[in-house]
Amino acid sequence: RYKGLQYRRDVERMLHERGDFSLYHLKKAPEYPLLVVYKTILGEFRHFPIKKKGAMYYVDCSEPKMMLFATIEHLIDYYQSFGYVHQPQPNNDNTTCGLRVD
């Protein structure tokens, strides 16, 4: 899932299926932020930074509900196992960053 140091357009070309997601470091000196990119069911791409809150990691998509993970590996495992991408719906309590979680 990790694509290394990439530009946005280059990492988008690496996602072929709708619902695919990957992590990458954005080629943007001096910080090189870690981001998650996913391809929506409409074929659009969404890029969100992965940030830390204390010792926990989360996908920063400006939604009040966020899932916190002890490691980046746990974050990846969680969305690989329990998430799938859909179009966000207003007032949908099960939506985090457009990644639907059941």
N, C-alpha and C positions, 0 to 999 in steps of 0.2 A: 504493500500500500504506500510506502514512502517513496517519493520520486526524486529526492535530492534537491539541489539548488536549481530553481527553474524560474522562467518568466511565466506569467499567467497564461498567455496563449499557448505556450509550449506544453504546459501540463494539461491544458484542456484537450489538446490533440491526443493525449495518452488515455483519455477516458472514452471508451467506445459505446458502452451500454448505458441506457438510461437507468439511473439508480446507482451507478458506480460512484465511488468516492475515493480520494487519495489525500495523503498529507504531503506537503512540500515546504521547503524554505524559499520564500520569495526573493529573487535577485533584486534587492533594494538596499544598497549600502546606506548607512553602516550597520543597520540592525538585523537584516535577514530574518524577518518574522516567520514563525511556523504557522501555516494555514492549512485548512481542510478545504478541498474543492469537491463539489458533487455535481452530477449532471441530473437535472430534473426530468420528470416524465415528459415535459415539453421540449427537452433537448437543450435547455438553457443551463448555464453554469453559474454556480454560487460559490463565492470564496469567503470564508470566515476565519479570523485568527483564532488560534488556540492560545489561551491565556491561563495564568495561575491565580488562584484565590487562596492565599495561605500556601499550604502544601498540596492543594488539589488543582487539577486541570479541568478546563471547560472550554466549550466552543462559544466564542463571543459573537452572538448574533443579535444583540440588543433586545432580547426578550426577557421578561422578568423571571420566567421559569428556566432554570439551567440545571443540567445534570453535572455533578461533580465526580471526578475520578481520581484515584490515588496515583495512577500512572497514565502516561499516554497510551501504553499498551492496553490498559483496561478500557480507555475511551474507544480505541479502535475495535477491540473485541466486542464491546457492548453494541456499537452500531453495526458491526458485521453480523452479530447474532440476532439482535432485536429490532433493528431499525430498517426502514425502507423509505425511500424518498417519495414525496408527494407534493402537491401544491398546497401551501399553507392555507387554511381556512380561518376566517375570523371567528373568535370565541371558541376555538378548539383547544381544550385543555390538554390534549395529548400531543401537541405540536411543540417541538423544539427545533428552531432553525430550519424548518421545512423538512426535518427528518421525523417521520412518523414513528412513534414507538407504541407498541401494543403490549 
